Amino acid sequence: MAVIVALGFLTALPTPRAGALSAKALARSLAYFPIVGGLIGVLLWLLDLTLAPVVPVGVREALLVAATIALTRGLHLDGLMDSCDGLFGGFTPERRLAIMRDSHVGAFGILGAATDLLLRYACLAELGGAWRVAAIVGAPALGRWALVYATVAFPYGRSEGLGLAFKEAAGAREVALASVFAVAIGAAVWWPWGAAAVLPAWALAWLGARFILRRLPGLTGDSYGALNEVVELVLLVLLVAGQTVAAR
């Protein structure tokens, strides 16, 4: 049940709908977020393999980026956009939170989304072999692990909201299980470096959360989405750097 809840929350894939869910059910689903991230990655990898013989590189990368948005309904990208608008467009914590709740997208949000999509495209265009598989399958799993860690480890910034339901009922159990799943997926994708990648993912999540806490009283649902995106993107850049150094 918990993995189905996670799948329904994080993706646009058809899943059984169970109606209103308790905070405990939502919190338990957090443990399976890395598995859902890995599943998203596997679907993208299969699409990549299908397109490779018939579609030029540039078009293939653009289609992979578009498929990522379609599979996730742009959930975390939307969080990144709202976070960019609030964190960089407001001058007080209260104003920043209000901006993040506003459904309109501002200049900082557009710039954040453009940077995200451009960087994804550029990194995918450079990666090949095991480096590419690690990026397509491993990075989504680790990004969602970072989201779980941030939810449990840092205070929530609002007195209401869906993110609060996750925060109030989640704890060390969810982080521990999510960590096991993230390490296992990383190891399966690329041993041993994929397993060890949870360490930079943790460092990035910690640094990102501390940055947010300097501007807000706590994290929000948008913050979690933004951290997922940032962790994924930085891991992609690190993979490109690693591939470049290894080729010399």
DAURGI-V114145 format. One record per residue. N is the residue number from 1. SS is DSSP state (H for helix, E for strand, L for the rest). PHI is phi in whole degrees, -180 to 180 (NA if undefined). D_CENTER is the distance of its C-alpha to the mean C-alpha in whole Angstrom. Layout:
BEGIN
N&SS&PHI&D_CENTER  N&SS&PHI&D_CENTER
END
This chain:
BEGIN
1&L&NA&22  2&H&-63&19  3&H&-69&17  4&H&-68&18  5&H&-60&17  6&H&-62&13  7&H&-64&14  8&H&-68&15  9&H&-76&13  10&H&-94&10  11&L&-131&12  12&L&-96&15  13&L&-68&17  14&L&-67&20  15&L&-137&20  16&L&-61&23  17&L&-98&23  18&L&-103&24  19&L&74&25  20&L&-66&24  21&L&-109&23  22&L&-74&24  23&H&-61&21  24&H&-65&22  25&H&-66&21  26&H&-64&17  27&H&-64&17  28&H&-62&18  29&H&-67&15  30&H&-56&13  31&H&-59&14  32&H&-100&13  33&H&-58&10  34&H&-62&9  35&H&-64&12  36&H&-64&11  37&H&-60&8  38&H&-64&11  39&H&-63&13  40&H&-57&11  41&H&-63&11  42&H&-62&15  43&H&-62&16  44&H&-68&15  45&H&-64&17  46&H&-63&20  47&H&-63&20  48&H&-61&20  49&H&-63&23  50&H&-68&24  51&H&-80&24  52&H&-52&25  53&L&-74&29  54&L&-125&29  55&L&-123&27  56&L&-59&27  57&H&-54&24  58&H&-59&23  59&H&-67&23  60&H&-62&21  61&H&-64&18  62&H&-64&19  63&H&-68&19  64&H&-65&16  65&H&-64&14  66&H&-64&15  67&H&-66&15  68&H&-60&11  69&H&-65&12  70&H&-65&14  71&H&-67&13  72&H&-103&10  73&L&59&12  74&L&63&10  75&H&-58&9  76&H&-78&6  77&H&-63&9  78&H&-63&11  79&H&-62&10  80&H&-63&10  81&H&-62&13  82&H&-63&15  83&H&-67&14  84&H&-61&15  85&H&-61&18  86&H&-73&19  87&H&-68&18  88&H&-106&20  89&H&-106&23  90&L&-115&24  91&L&-115&27  92&L&-134&27  93&H&-56&24  94&H&-63&26  95&H&-68&25  96&H&-63&22  97&H&-64&21  98&H&-65&23  99&H&-63&22  100&H&-65&18  101&H&-81&20  102&L&-66&22  103&L&-75&21  104&L&-78&22  105&L&-104&20  106&L&-100&22  107&H&-62&22  108&H&-66&19  109&H&-66&17  110&H&-64&18  111&H&-64&18  112&H&-63&14  113&H&-65&14  114&H&-62&16  115&H&-63&15  116&H&-57&12  117&H&-67&13  118&H&-65&16  119&H&-68&15  120&H&-60&13  121&H&-60&16  122&H&-64&18  123&H&-66&16  124&H&-62&16  125&H&-67&20  126&H&-95&21  127&L&-89&19  128&L&-145&22  129&H&61&23  130&H&-63&21  131&H&-61&19  132&H&-69&17  133&H&-62&17  134&H&-61&15  135&H&-70&13  136&H&-74&12  137&H&-98&12  138&H&-75&11  139&H&-60&8  140&H&-62&6  141&H&-67&8  142&H&-72&8  143&H&-62&4  144&H&-76&5  145&H&-64&8  146&H&-60&7  147&H&-63&7  148&H&-64&10  149&H&-58&12  150&H&-65&11  151&H&-61&13  152&H&-82&16  153&H&-84&17  154&L&-125&17  155&L&-67&19  156&E&-92&18  157&L&-96&19  158&L&-126&21  159&L&-92&24  160&L&-155&22  161&L&121&19  162&H&-63&17  163&H&-60&15  164&H&-67&18  165&H&-63&19  166&H&-63&16  167&H&-63&17  168&H&-68&21  169&H&-103&21  170&L&-91&18  171&L&-160&19  172&H&-62&20  173&H&-59&20  174&H&-65&17  175&H&-65&15  176&H&-63&18  177&H&-65&17  178&H&-61&14  179&H&-66&15  180&H&-60&17  181&H&-65&15  182&H&-64&13  183&H&-64&16  184&H&-63&17  185&H&-66&15  186&H&-60&15  187&H&-65&19  188&H&-68&19  189&H&-74&18  190&L&-161&19  191&L&-84&22  192&L&-95&22  193&H&-65&19  194&H&-64&16  195&H&-68&17  196&H&-72&18  197&H&-66&14  198&H&-64&13  199&H&-69&16  200&H&-64&14  201&H&-63&11  202&H&-63&13  203&H&-62&15  204&H&-66&12  205&H&-64&10  206&H&-64&14  207&H&-63&15  208&H&-64&13  209&H&-65&14  210&H&-63&17  211&H&-61&17  212&H&-64&16  213&H&-69&19  214&L&-76&21  215&L&-119&21  216&L&-132&20  217&L&-71&22  218&L&-176&19  219&E&-80&15  220&L&-133&14  221&H&-57&12  222&H&-64&11  223&H&-62&11  224&H&-61&8  225&H&-63&6  226&H&-63&7  227&H&-64&7  228&H&-57&3  229&H&-64&5  230&H&-65&7  231&H&-62&7  232&H&-59&6  233&H&-65&9  234&H&-66&11  235&H&-63&11  236&H&-62&12  237&H&-64&15  238&H&-63&16  239&H&-66&16  240&H&-62&18  241&H&-62&20  242&H&-63&21  243&H&-63&22  244&H&-64&25  245&H&-67&26  246&H&-66&27  247&L&-80&28  248&L&-78&31
END
